[in-house]
């Protein structure tokens, strides 16, 4: 049966529109062969360089999950004097015992999981790369990356609380350090409590202008934990001690919304509490309205440091109000009274040094970017350990230390050291031999079982025209 011209054009159009994926698949296929060949040659090299106490048992095949896709690699199994089985190639590659995933894949997967749900991460990776992992595997990778770090950080914090010993520091000096803290509630699952509060703190030295009426914090340090007040501020202090010589910081401002655990944090860092102007303005507007004259007077009194005058104006407004408005003013008065120490603008207390500084309030945006956007705003629920693990990974990425941590964590110190020149020779030798292979590649479709089809004949004509 002959194929009509319209049908031929349609088939050819579909093929051409999918040509990029066809070429990519073929390129990845060649790359996987190259990857397999290089790794097996490195395994041969490992056998020559291995120590005498290791005896080769036999070869076993395993699937490596790489950025090129899954690659089946045959490597030697060794046995040491204690009778334990080892795979030197796995140790050289930094592979886990039961999950043979390359460091590059782990880094990419963790960065994806840090910004989107695990299921969505698996789906996006599958559609945009050769990486095909189940969402449960991604969840396990987050745990394997975070658990050793959390254990290490926990031990350091316990030692700090027990001894008060200050860790090795960069001893950076700063005339002013601004610290802000806030909490965000996350839903829990399979826990006794229904909610858990993530306490978040940031510290920075000031602001830098990045555009018209746009500023960013300078040298920001962030810390988050699901813990009690004392442990949080101890952890925050410990992190700041690693960077700053806190004894030489002349002024420390601790900003927040008035929560008791935030205000009490000022004593941990020998700082001055500052009530965020956002929360002050919100309470005044809720009680007195946006266009209220008393509201403006109270605001100005607080800004100029005349706290007693501001509270007195509120008392007078409360005495003149009736019904629900009186109750709202009474509630706002109680809020201001409980945050009396932070009502005055800290810049007034600094005098000349306070000129040019901005108000506190950066914590609100950081709560959204660092915690809520990934862990709250999508209707999710967590275990407490799940929160801690993901926060750990997110902060490693934020601080640019994920790659360093993964490399160090997977470096178990194999009992073999292959000279770099020999490893380089293996890679270069294979690359030089195969560098032009893609130029010699053919089109299997021209000679396969569908060679008689009309669209294949058209493709053959096109290839012949190009060769001319």
Secondary structure as the mmCIF struct_conf table of DSSP 4:
data_model
#
loop_
_struct_conf.conf_type_id
_struct_conf.id
_struct_conf.beg_label_comp_id
_struct_conf.beg_label_asym_id
_struct_conf.beg_label_seq_id
_struct_conf.end_label_comp_id
_struct_conf.end_label_asym_id
_struct_conf.end_label_seq_id
HELX_LH_PP_P HELX_LH_PP_P1 UNK A 2 UNK A 4
HELX_RH_AL_P HELX_RH_AL_P1 UNK A 5 UNK A 17
TURN_TY1_P TURN_TY1_P1 UNK A 18 UNK A 18
HELX_RH_AL_P HELX_RH_AL_P2 UNK A 19 UNK A 49
BEND BEND1 UNK A 50 UNK A 50
TURN_TY1_P TURN_TY1_P2 UNK A 52 UNK A 53
STRN STRN1 UNK A 55 UNK A 66
TURN_TY1_P TURN_TY1_P3 UNK A 67 UNK A 68
STRN STRN2 UNK A 69 UNK A 79
TURN_TY1_P TURN_TY1_P4 UNK A 81 UNK A 82
BEND BEND2 UNK A 83 UNK A 83
STRN STRN3 UNK A 85 UNK A 86
HELX_RH_AL_P HELX_RH_AL_P3 UNK A 88 UNK A 93
TURN_TY1_P TURN_TY1_P5 UNK A 94 UNK A 94
BEND BEND3 UNK A 97 UNK A 98
STRN STRN4 UNK A 101 UNK A 101
HELX_RH_AL_P HELX_RH_AL_P4 UNK A 103 UNK A 113
TURN_TY1_P TURN_TY1_P6 UNK A 114 UNK A 115
BEND BEND4 UNK A 116 UNK A 116
HELX_RH_AL_P HELX_RH_AL_P5 UNK A 118 UNK A 128
BEND BEND5 UNK A 129 UNK A 130
HELX_RH_AL_P HELX_RH_AL_P6 UNK A 135 UNK A 163
HELX_LH_PP_P HELX_LH_PP_P2 UNK A 165 UNK A 168
STRN STRN5 UNK A 172 UNK A 172
BEND BEND6 UNK A 175 UNK A 175
STRN STRN6 UNK A 176 UNK A 188
BEND BEND7 UNK A 189 UNK A 194
STRN STRN7 UNK A 195 UNK A 204
BEND BEND8 UNK A 205 UNK A 205
STRN STRN8 UNK A 207 UNK A 211
TURN_TY1_P TURN_TY1_P7 UNK A 212 UNK A 213
STRN STRN9 UNK A 214 UNK A 217
BEND BEND9 UNK A 218 UNK A 219
STRN STRN10 UNK A 221 UNK A 225
BEND BEND10 UNK A 226 UNK A 227
HELX_RH_AL_P HELX_RH_AL_P7 UNK A 229 UNK A 243
STRN STRN11 UNK A 244 UNK A 244
HELX_RH_3T_P HELX_RH_3T_P1 UNK A 246 UNK A 248
BEND BEND11 UNK A 250 UNK A 250
STRN STRN12 UNK A 251 UNK A 256
BEND BEND12 UNK A 257 UNK A 258
HELX_RH_AL_P HELX_RH_AL_P8 UNK A 260 UNK A 263
TURN_TY1_P TURN_TY1_P8 UNK A 264 UNK A 264
HELX_RH_AL_P HELX_RH_AL_P9 UNK A 265 UNK A 268
TURN_TY1_P TURN_TY1_P9 UNK A 269 UNK A 270
STRN STRN13 UNK A 272 UNK A 275
HELX_RH_AL_P HELX_RH_AL_P10 UNK A 277 UNK A 288
TURN_TY1_P TURN_TY1_P10 UNK A 290 UNK A 291
HELX_RH_AL_P HELX_RH_AL_P11 UNK A 293 UNK A 303
TURN_TY1_P TURN_TY1_P11 UNK A 304 UNK A 305
HELX_RH_AL_P HELX_RH_AL_P12 UNK A 307 UNK A 320
HELX_RH_AL_P HELX_RH_AL_P13 UNK A 323 UNK A 338
TURN_TY1_P TURN_TY1_P12 UNK A 339 UNK A 339
HELX_RH_3T_P HELX_RH_3T_P2 UNK A 340 UNK A 342
TURN_TY1_P TURN_TY1_P13 UNK A 343 UNK A 343
BEND BEND13 UNK A 344 UNK A 344
HELX_RH_AL_P HELX_RH_AL_P14 UNK A 346 UNK A 350
HELX_RH_3T_P HELX_RH_3T_P3 UNK A 351 UNK A 354
TURN_TY1_P TURN_TY1_P14 UNK A 355 UNK A 356
BEND BEND14 UNK A 360 UNK A 360
TURN_TY1_P TURN_TY1_P15 UNK A 362 UNK A 362
HELX_RH_AL_P HELX_RH_AL_P15 UNK A 363 UNK A 367
HELX_RH_PI_P HELX_RH_PI_P1 UNK A 368 UNK A 372
HELX_RH_AL_P HELX_RH_AL_P16 UNK A 373 UNK A 375
TURN_TY1_P TURN_TY1_P16 UNK A 376 UNK A 378
STRN STRN14 UNK A 381 UNK A 382
HELX_RH_AL_P HELX_RH_AL_P17 UNK A 384 UNK A 398
TURN_TY1_P TURN_TY1_P17 UNK A 399 UNK A 400
HELX_RH_AL_P HELX_RH_AL_P18 UNK A 402 UNK A 410
BEND BEND15 UNK A 415 UNK A 415
HELX_RH_AL_P HELX_RH_AL_P19 UNK A 420 UNK A 434
TURN_TY1_P TURN_TY1_P18 UNK A 435 UNK A 436
HELX_RH_3T_P HELX_RH_3T_P4 UNK A 437 UNK A 440
HELX_RH_3T_P HELX_RH_3T_P5 UNK A 444 UNK A 446
TURN_TY1_P TURN_TY1_P19 UNK A 447 UNK A 447
BEND BEND16 UNK A 448 UNK A 448
TURN_TY1_P TURN_TY1_P20 UNK A 449 UNK A 452
BEND BEND17 UNK A 453 UNK A 453
HELX_RH_AL_P HELX_RH_AL_P20 UNK A 454 UNK A 467
#
